[in-house]
Amino acid sequence: TQNDFIAEYLAYRDVYLDIILDSETFAHAGICETCQSAEATFNCVTCTGDHGWCRPCLIRSHQSLPFHKIQFWNNMCFHDVTLAELGFIWYLGHGGEPCPSHGASEIDGLQDERADDVTEAGSLPHDTTPITVVHSSGVFTHVVSWCCCLGSNPQHLQLLRAGLFPASSTRPRTAFTFEVLDHFLIDALECKTSARSFYEKLTRLTNNTFPDTVPDRYRELMRVSRLWRDLKNRKWFGFGHDTESRPGPGDLALFCPSCPQPGINMPLHWKQKYERQVDYYYLFVVDGNFTAQHMNMRQPKLDIFLSDGLGYMVAEGEYQAHLASATESRERSTCSNHRAVNAANTNRSNLRATGVGATACARHGCFIPHCIVDFQKGERQVLFNILLIDRVDDKITSSHMNIDYSICNAIKHAGERIEDSLVIYDVGCQWSLHFAERVNNYHGLTLPDNTEIVAAVGKFHLSAHKLACFPRYSLNFIAGAGQVDGEILETLWAPFNKISPTARSMSQAHRQEILDDHMRNSNWKKLVQIIKTLLQKYKRANKGIDDTKVPFEELTSSLEVSKVSSWEKDETQAMEQRGEHLDIYQLKIDKAPTMAEIRLKLTETEYADTGKCGSISWLINGINLEDAQYVTISHIRKLPKGASAAQKAVVEEKRQKLAARISQFHEVADAMTEGIEVDAGTEHMDDTRFCAADMEEEAREAEDIEVASEETGEEVAAEAMGIWMPSSIPYPDALALGLGALQAEELHLRQGQANDCLEKLRQVLGHKAIIYRQHFRSADSTWAGTRSKQEANRCRIKIDKCVRSYQRARNAMQRLGADEDTLKNVYQEIQPSQLSVDREVTEENRYGQGSDRLAWFWRVNNGHDSHKDAWMDEFYRVNWLKAKARWQRWEEELSLVRYEMGWTVSWFRYKKEGWERRFHKATKHGHRAYAQRQVLLWERFLLDAENSFKDKMIIVT
């Protein structure tokens, strides 16, 4: 463990410290290691090993190492000096050698004469310029000697050829190494480092004691990093080779390798080659980020864009033209659960943009090029992640013109070959209502011909919608969707939130480049991990099929063929026509028959069934007496230690009244059984697993009951008395004694009792969920938290009470001869672990249904008797439809993953072949070398994918 390594270090801490301190002395003091004549007074910290040089030898040995850090030994200690102070000259244009036009001997002589005293700078040679060079190890000042040959490059190009990016193209006095610019871009992408923080780091690396002596090149870093990023992107996407074409919208953006792209990773005429029964969508997920704000600029007209619309952000001019021409629509919301009004930015008039809206591929989370839009303030403000609600004449209205532009651009970028698009949007139920009308009315919104759009809501957000939205916009009920949750964009915003404070005050062009760069980086990281991701999805899909197929087949085989056939027709119609036809996935009967309803039904026929009147009331009274016994036990448990005589007297009165009721009940029992000799009544034992809330009271309960027994002699306390009912004797014996009819009536009542207990259990579990969500999480004081805990404990007591009552009913049903199928499939045993699932029926549109397993009491079924019970039949119907949908989505998921593997391989091959064409067309050596390097890069991706997906992928050519 980490602690073991630290413990090992402690044993050597003093030794380590001594060795580090020993490095402060000059280990190679004496004669220069190179010339073996002069005194060695200089050491290089950057070079490995111990060295000692004289000044001329030091400069010669570091002619190609300008960024090494040098120390001078003054016979007592080291102090830092720079190569420039020692007379180092950086020669440009001739491979590090002096320019012949100057006369090499003259320059060498000047270099040897300089800095005999390291504290004097001396005069500069002819045609040299002091340049501040920013490197990854610090900030350096060097004397640069330019090439003055006839036809030589301008100074800024000489710097560029030497691996130094000039801060100016006219009279460069500052340059950045390619290495430090690459470091800054990686730091910004991975660590979210701002330019200011990065330069402060370089300043401290240069001089941690006196940082003010280091030249400040922060503004130059900001500017040069933008230029470097632009050049790197154009190089990466091949526009350094494809000089005959200019990048268009989204051409400097990386897209998803696993999404279907006809003509790139699948055939152009794919419809003739793919399975006709499979639905293929472009799967888009749409979301907004209101942390990515942007402040108003003082002089926006002076802003210069380097890649406007070439990456992920849309072109500003076209987008503003769309907003100017579009009339803001007001649409009444039909989803009553959208009540949130986002007022976070109401008074922030200094914001140019309140956030961004994005569209990404829903299956892999890759941002789609040229479809990221800004949200605006003012009259055309459109908030996105939470639907903005305006109350106008008591009508709820909304607007979508910003995000419409993003979705249209995303669909157009995907191409015209796949006509169907699945758009997953937090408020898709409202957005989709008039989307087609808005596209027809606004010139800025265009779509490919024959485009068909299916709207859906992400699984997590769907739980906040009204129940009617659940079947119509759930991803569980869309053929071809596979297993996608529609919430992947939420996970992508976290890194963007870290850069939002920095980007907030940038110029608009700079902010656009920063956002593009981070989205490109996000897509690149997805690409690098795509092979591993698809293999995980493949494994998960196979497991999902195993978990859902067999239970669905078993459920189907237990049902009547005619009903299954009818449900299949309803399902086919719902998949084809959608809309209100999808309501088949909702329950049409709210709950099971209660005990009161069963009592009424039995009372109407009790004389015909048993030949006796009043048997139902008598049985109901017996069940109520069982409950009364447990109420009395609860009162005893609540007695405090050292209870007063008055408190004990109250409990004793309850006992006496209960004993009288039990005695009267048994007198009626004699009449109901016509004097048949029967055994003693049934004594119920609590299941200790469901007495957790009362465990603290158990000791007092035992003590109090014992005391009561002593006080009453050998007489049994009322709460411990056995109550005789038909279920007290075995089913065969009851039939032999002629009590079969009474047992049948009690069985029906016990079923009603069980139904009531399960209904109460569901309600209490739902109440418990509300307490945990609304109170525990929002408790703003100790008092509120304590009250919430008390409420939760009360719920737990009620839950245990419902379970114990259900157990009594189920045990009685067993003794009454209930068939095994009913006890196994309908009235099952309740396990403590099942009580943690508290959202299944109370939140029918909850998140996480794609692969869930309901606790049985949320989906009670009785297939064998469903023809007699509309409630059971309805539960069976909905559960069968949902079980089939779950299995089908997993089957689709496996099919999609196998195709995605093939599309990924084809995409890598497409990239490889593209760079091969550039290699063969290139005429310059550098261009050919870079193209070949890219060929090898994509070839490695291709081989890795082919080997990993072997025997799994499907490739259609």
Stockholm file with secondary structure:
# STOCKHOLM 1.0

chainA/1-957         TQNDFIAEYLAYRDVYLDIILDSETFAHAGICETCQSAEATFNCVTCTGDHGWCRPCLIRSHQSLPFHKIQFWNNMCFHDVTLAELGFIWYLGHGGEPCPSHGASEIDGLQDERADDVTEAGSLPHDTTPITVVHSSGVFTHVVSWCCCLGSNPQHLQLLRAGLFPASSTRPRTAFTFEVLDHFLIDALECKTSARSFYEKLTRLTNNTFPDTVPDRYRELMRVSRLWRDLKNRKWFGFGHDTESRPGPGDLALFCPSCPQPGINMPLHWKQKYERQVDYYYLFVVDGNFTAQHMNMRQPKLDIFLSDGLGYMVAEGEYQAHLASATESRERSTCSNHRAVNAANTNRSNLRATGVGATACARHGCFIPHCIVDFQKGERQVLFNILLIDRVDDKITSSHMNIDYSICNAIKHAGERIEDSLVIYDVGCQWSLHFAERVNNYHGLTLPDNTEIVAAVGKFHLSAHKLACFPRYSLNFIAGAGQVDGEILETLWAPFNKISPTARSMSQAHRQEILDDHMRNSNWKKLVQIIKTLLQKYKRANKGIDDTKVPFEELTSSLEVSKVSSWEKDETQAMEQRGEHLDIYQLKIDKAPTMAEIRLKLTETEYADTGKCGSISWLINGINLEDAQYVTISHIRKLPKGASAAQKAVVEEKRQKLAARISQFHEVADAMTEGIEVDAGTEHMDDTRFCAADMEEEAREAEDIEVASEETGEEVAAEAMGIWMPSSIPYPDALALGLGALQAEELHLRQGQANDCLEKLRQVLGHKAIIYRQHFRSADSTWAGTRSKQEANRCRIKIDKCVRSYQRARNAMQRLGADEDTLKNVYQEIQPSQLSVDREVTEENRYGQGSDRLAWFWRVNNGHDSHKDAWMDEFYRVNWLKAKARWQRWEEELSLVRYEMGWTVSWFRYKKEGWERRFHKATKHGHRAYAQRQVLLWERFLLDAENSFKDKMIIVT
#=GR chainA/1-957 SS CHHHHHHHHHHHHHHHHHHHHHTTSCTTCEECTTTSSSEECEEESSSSSCCCBCHHHHHHHTTTCTTCCEEEECSSCEEEECTTTTTCEEECSSTTSCCTTTCHHHHHHHHHHTTSSTTCCCCCCTTEEEEEEEETTEEEEEEEECCCSTTCCCHHHHHHHTTEEESCSSSCCEEEEHHHHHHHHHIIIIICCCHHHHHHHHHHHHCSSCGGGSCCCHHHHHHHHHHHHHHHHHHHTTTTTCTTSCCCTTTTCCCCSSSCCBTTTBCTTGGGTSCTTCCCCEEEEEEEESSCCEECCSCGGGCCCSSTTTSSBCCHHHHHHHHHHCCCCCEECCCTTCCCCCCTTTTCTTEEESEEEEEEETTTCCBCTTCBEEECCGGGCCCTTTTCCEEETTEEEECCHHHHHHHHHHHHHHCSSCCEEEEEETTHHHHTTSHHHHHHHCTTCCCCTTCEEEEECCHHHHTTSCTTHHHHHCGGGCTTCCSCCSCHHHHHHHHHHHHHHHHTTSCHHHHHHHHHHHHHHHHHHHHHTHHHHHHHHHHHHHHHHHHHHHHHHHHHHTSCHHHHHHHHHHHHHHHHHCGGGGGGGSCSSCSCCCHHHHHHHHHHHHHHHHSCSSHHHHHHHHHHHHHHHHHHHHHHHTCCTTCCHHHHHHHHHHHHHHHHHHHHHHHHHHHHTTTCCCCCCBCCCCCGGGCGGGGGGHHHHHHHHHHHHHHTTTCCCGGGCCBCCGGGSCHHHHHHTTCHHHHHHHHHHHHHHHHHHHHHHHHHHHHHHHIIIIIITTCCSHHHHHHHHHHHHHHHHHHHHHHHHHHHHHHHHHHTTCCHHIIIIISCCCCGGGGGCCCTTTTTTCSCCTTCCCCGGGSCCCGGGGGGCHHHHHHHHHHHHHHHHHHHHHHHHHHHHHHHHHHHHHHHHHHHHHHHHHHHHCCSHHHHHHHHHHHHHHHHHHHHHHHHTTTTCCCCC
#=GC SS_cons         CHHHHHHHHHHHHHHHHHHHHHTTSCTTCEECTTTSSSEECEEESSSSSCCCBCHHHHHHHTTTCTTCCEEEECSSCEEEECTTTTTCEEECSSTTSCCTTTCHHHHHHHHHHTTSSTTCCCCCCTTEEEEEEEETTEEEEEEEECCCSTTCCCHHHHHHHTTEEESCSSSCCEEEEHHHHHHHHHIIIIICCCHHHHHHHHHHHHCSSCGGGSCCCHHHHHHHHHHHHHHHHHHHTTTTTCTTSCCCTTTTCCCCSSSCCBTTTBCTTGGGTSCTTCCCCEEEEEEEESSCCEECCSCGGGCCCSSTTTSSBCCHHHHHHHHHHCCCCCEECCCTTCCCCCCTTTTCTTEEESEEEEEEETTTCCBCTTCBEEECCGGGCCCTTTTCCEEETTEEEECCHHHHHHHHHHHHHHCSSCCEEEEEETTHHHHTTSHHHHHHHCTTCCCCTTCEEEEECCHHHHTTSCTTHHHHHCGGGCTTCCSCCSCHHHHHHHHHHHHHHHHTTSCHHHHHHHHHHHHHHHHHHHHHTHHHHHHHHHHHHHHHHHHHHHHHHHHHHTSCHHHHHHHHHHHHHHHHHCGGGGGGGSCSSCSCCCHHHHHHHHHHHHHHHHSCSSHHHHHHHHHHHHHHHHHHHHHHHTCCTTCCHHHHHHHHHHHHHHHHHHHHHHHHHHHHTTTCCCCCCBCCCCCGGGCGGGGGGHHHHHHHHHHHHHHTTTCCCGGGCCBCCGGGSCHHHHHHTTCHHHHHHHHHHHHHHHHHHHHHHHHHHHHHHHIIIIIITTCCSHHHHHHHHHHHHHHHHHHHHHHHHHHHHHHHHHHTTCCHHIIIIISCCCCGGGGGCCCTTTTTTCSCCTTCCCCGGGSCCCGGGGGGCHHHHHHHHHHHHHHHHHHHHHHHHHHHHHHHHHHHHHHHHHHHHHHHHHHHHCCSHHHHHHHHHHHHHHHHHHHHHHHHTTTTCCCCC
//
